[in-house]
């Protein structure tokens, strides 16, 4: 099974300002999921912005999709990746984060 890029997640220090910027500049549309998260569409790929009070560096999180998190997590580890955030639930599914051998953090999600 292939594991495509499915979602891109960015950090934001001000979700209102972020939504205004991307909607005015690029025509993106937004859906709010509580006070600390907003998803976007109409951008060529779907994604979201997570509210952060920390200084933002490397603010983009590429999110891959796989139908079986346990299987792909084992494959990530066997291939030399390191788990940076264990499997956790969120509205719509579950995901985990990992670091690739170069230190890039990515995530993989599944609705199961």
C-alpha positions as CSV (number, residue, x, y, z in Angstrom):
1,X,0.0,0.0,0.0
2,X,1.3,3.5,-0.9
3,X,1.4,6.2,1.7
4,X,0.6,9.5,-0.1
5,X,0.9,13.1,1.2
6,X,-2.6,13.8,2.3
7,X,-2.5,16.9,4.4
8,X,-0.2,19.8,5.4
9,X,-0.3,21.3,8.8
10,X,1.2,24.7,9.7
11,X,1.6,26.5,13.1
12,X,0.0,29.9,13.6
13,X,0.4,32.5,16.4
14,X,-3.0,34.1,15.5
15,X,-5.6,32.0,13.7
16,X,-7.8,35.0,12.9
17,X,-5.0,36.9,11.2
18,X,-3.9,33.7,9.4
19,X,-7.3,33.0,8.1
20,X,-7.7,36.6,6.9
21,X,-4.3,36.5,5.1
22,X,-4.8,33.2,3.3
23,X,-8.4,33.9,2.3
24,X,-7.7,37.4,1.1
25,X,-4.4,36.6,-0.6
26,X,-5.2,33.2,-2.1
27,X,-8.9,32.5,-1.8
28,X,-8.5,29.6,0.7
29,X,-11.6,28.6,2.6
30,X,-11.6,27.6,6.3
31,X,-13.4,25.4,8.8
32,X,-12.9,26.0,12.5
33,X,-12.4,23.1,14.9
34,X,-12.4,24.8,18.3
35,X,-10.3,27.7,19.5
36,X,-6.9,26.2,18.6
37,X,-7.3,24.6,15.1
38,X,-8.7,25.5,11.7
39,X,-8.5,23.5,8.5
40,X,-8.2,25.0,5.0
41,X,-9.4,23.9,1.5
42,X,-9.3,25.3,-2.0
43,X,-5.5,25.3,-1.8
44,X,-4.6,22.4,-4.1
45,X,-4.3,20.2,-1.0
46,X,-6.1,20.3,2.3
47,X,-4.4,21.2,5.5
48,X,-4.7,23.2,8.7
49,X,-3.3,25.7,11.1
50,X,-2.7,24.8,14.7
51,X,-2.5,27.7,17.3
52,X,0.9,27.9,18.9
53,X,2.3,30.1,21.6
54,X,5.8,28.9,20.9
55,X,8.2,30.6,18.5
56,X,7.6,29.0,15.1
57,X,10.5,27.3,13.3
58,X,9.9,24.6,10.7
59,X,6.2,25.5,10.9
60,X,4.9,23.0,8.3
61,X,4.0,19.5,9.2
62,X,3.4,17.1,6.2
63,X,0.8,14.5,7.0
64,X,0.8,11.2,5.2
65,X,-2.2,8.8,5.1
66,X,-2.1,5.0,5.7
67,X,-5.0,2.7,6.4
68,X,-3.2,0.8,9.3
69,X,-1.3,3.0,11.8
70,X,0.2,0.0,13.7
71,X,1.6,-1.5,10.5
72,X,3.1,1.7,9.1
73,X,4.5,2.7,12.5
74,X,6.4,-0.5,12.7
75,X,7.7,0.0,9.1
76,X,8.8,3.6,10.0
77,X,10.8,2.4,12.9
78,X,12.3,-0.6,11.0
79,X,13.3,1.8,8.2
80,X,15.2,4.1,10.6
81,X,12.6,6.6,11.7
82,X,12.0,7.6,15.3
83,X,8.6,8.1,16.8
84,X,8.3,11.7,18.2
85,X,4.7,11.6,19.2
86,X,2.9,8.3,19.9
87,X,-0.5,7.5,18.3
88,X,-3.2,9.9,19.5
89,X,-6.8,10.6,18.6
90,X,-8.3,13.7,17.2
91,X,-11.6,14.6,15.6
92,X,-11.8,12.4,12.5
93,X,-9.2,9.8,13.3
94,X,-5.8,9.0,14.9
95,X,-2.2,9.8,14.0
96,X,1.4,9.7,15.1
97,X,4.5,11.8,14.4
98,X,7.9,10.6,13.5
99,X,11.3,12.0,12.6
100,X,13.0,10.8,9.4
101,X,16.8,10.1,9.5
102,X,17.5,13.7,8.6
103,X,15.5,15.1,11.5
104,X,12.4,16.1,9.5
105,X,9.2,15.6,11.5
106,X,6.2,14.2,9.6
107,X,2.9,12.6,10.7
108,X,0.8,9.7,9.4
109,X,-3.0,9.6,10.0
110,X,-5.9,7.2,9.6
111,X,-9.6,7.4,10.2
112,X,-9.4,4.0,12.1
